[in-house]
Amino acid sequence: MRGYSNVLLDPSEVALCMIDHEPQMFFGVEGKCRAGLINSVVGLTKVAKVFDIPIILSTVEANTFSGPLIKKVQDIFPENKPIDRTTLNAWEDENFKSAVKKTGKKKLLIAGLWTEVCVAMPALSAIEDGYKVYVVADACAGATKAAHKSAIMRMVSSGAKIVTWQAVLLEMQRDWANKETYDSVMQVVQANGGTYGLGVEYANAMINKF
């Protein structure tokens, strides 16, 4: 514990649930750049790696319909076998729910596809069971823009907090004097942080010239 306000996220207090980031689910996304979405998903997964946050990976009908968890995510946690389900609501799968309970965390970061189904249902169910839920909106997407937006509104009205992956990364770092994770955070920023990452790359190049 860092002694900060309970309002802010602390890596020691949270678990990350990554739900149904599978090819078939990406194919059905509309209204969002898929390349940008994958970048956000990968960036968020790296946050868990850098800050040693418990992560639950889950798929739905991976062998018969949706395909495996995308390789860019699986490669970050190669030893973590996704929990495959038949249920649309991951919270209704005993293996998934048990994995969440085993983390001992009461704050959950949730991201997945699609927002209106496989994110909203477990998020609402977790809230009902007393968890504090933070939905990582840019690592989620819906079948349509309207579906994503309405799902976000529904979850917010039930108590969920909405965050973005890069905000989570920087909130976990909190202080640039935290050298234990500084270099790893900068690597994630440069690889997945878009123009912010480009700025870091530029700054490093210019400083190293002198």
N, C-alpha and C positions, 0 to 999 in steps of 0.2 A: 504494500500500500504506500502511496506517495503522500498521503495527507491532504489531497486536494478535495475540493467540493464534490459531493456525491453526484452532482449534476453532470460532471464531466466523466468521460470514459477512461477507465484505467485498465491496462492489459491484464492485471491480476484478477479482475472481477468479471471478465466476459468470456463467452464461448462464441465461436462462429459457426453458423449453419449454412452450408452451400448446397442448394437444392436444385437438382435437375438441370445442370448446365451441360446438356447433351445435344448432339447435332440436330435431331428431329425438333427439339424445342427451339433452337436457334432459327431453324428454317421457317418456323411459324411466326417469328417476330416481325411486326410491322411498325413503322414510324420511328425507328431508331437505327442508327448506323451499326451494323453488326460488328464491324471491325473495332469501333469504339467501345461497344459493349464488351467484347472479348477482352480488350485491353483493361477495362475496369474490373472485370471478373478476375483476371490474372493479378492485377495490382492488389486487389483486396486479399486474395489468397496469400500473396507474399507478405502482407501485413501480419497475418497469423504466424507465418514462419519467423519473421524478424523478432516479434515480441512474444514468441512461445505461447501463443493463445491456443487453447484446445479447439480443434476443428472437427466438425462432423460433415463428411461428404455423403451425399445421398443422390441416388438416381431412381427413376421410375421405369419399369419394364425395359431395362437396358438391353436385354438379350433378344427381345421380341419386337420392339417398336422404336424406342427413343435413341438407341445406340449408347455407347459407353460415355462416361464423363470425358469431357474434352481433354486431350493429351496435355495441353499447356497448363492445366490445373493439376492433373494427376501427377505430372512430373515434379511438381513442387513438393508433394507429399506422396512419393512413390510407395511408401510402406502402408499408407492409409487406404484400405479397401472400402470403396463406397458401399453404403447400405442400400441395397436395391429393394424397391417396394412395389406393391401393386396399388397401394392407396394413393389417391390424389393428395390427401392431407397427410403430410409426413408425421404429424403429431398423432395420428391414429395407427401408426406402425410401431409396434412394441419395441423393436430393435432400435429404431431411431430415437424414440422417447427415452428409452433406457440409456442410450449413449449420451443424450443431453444431461440426464440426471447424474450420470457418473462423473461429469465434469465438476459438479458441485457449484456451478455458476448460476446466478439468478438474473444476470443480464445477458441477453442474446442478441448478437448481430445476425441478421438473416438476409440472405440474397438468393435469388433464384429465378427460374422461368417456369411458367409465366406469372407475372405479378398478381393477376386477378384470381389465380387458382392456387398454384403450388407455393406461393409466398403468402398470400392473404390468409389462407386457411390455417396453416401452422402458426402464423403470427397471432391471429385472433385466438386460437386455442391456447397458445402459450400464455398470452395475456390473461385469459380466463383462469389459468392455473397459477397465476401469481408472478409470472416472469415479467421483467422489464424488457421490452423488445425495441430494437433499433433496426429499421429497415434500410439497407444500403441501396438507395434508389437507382444509382447509375450502374449497379451490378445486377439490376433486374430489368425486365422488359415484358410487355404484354403483347397479346395478339393484335391489338390496335393501340393507338395513342389514348383513345378514350378509355379503353379497358385498363391500361396502366394507371392513368390519372384517377379514375374512379376507385380503383383498388387502394391507391395511396390515401385518398380521402377517407375511405372506409376504415382503414387501419389507424389513421390519425385520430379519427373520431372515437376509436376504441382505446386510445392511449398509446399507440406506437409513436416512436420518435423517428424522424426521417433524417438520414445522413448520407454522405457520399464517401466513396472509398478513400479519396485523398484527404478529406477532412478527418477520417478515422485514423489514417496514417500519422498525420501531424498532431492530432490530439493524443495519440499514444506516445509519440516522441516528447511532446510538451515542452521540452527545454533542450536547446542546442548544446548545452553543457553536458547532456547525457551522452557521453562518448561511447558507452557500451553498445548502443544501437545506432549511433550517428552515421557511420560509414555504410551500414546496411540500408538505412533509410535513404541516404543519398543515392545508393545504387537503384533502389526501387523508383525513386523520383526520376532519375535519368532514363530508366528503361520504360516507365509507364506514365510519367507525369506530364506528357505532352509538352506544351510550350514552357511550362515551369521547369521541366526537366532539361529542355534545350537551354534555358537560361542558366541553369546550374552548370551545364557542360561548357557553355560560353565563358562563364565566370572562371571556372577552373583552368580553361585554356589560356585566358588572359593573365591570370595570376601567375601561372607557371612560365610565362614569357619573361618574367622579371626576376 
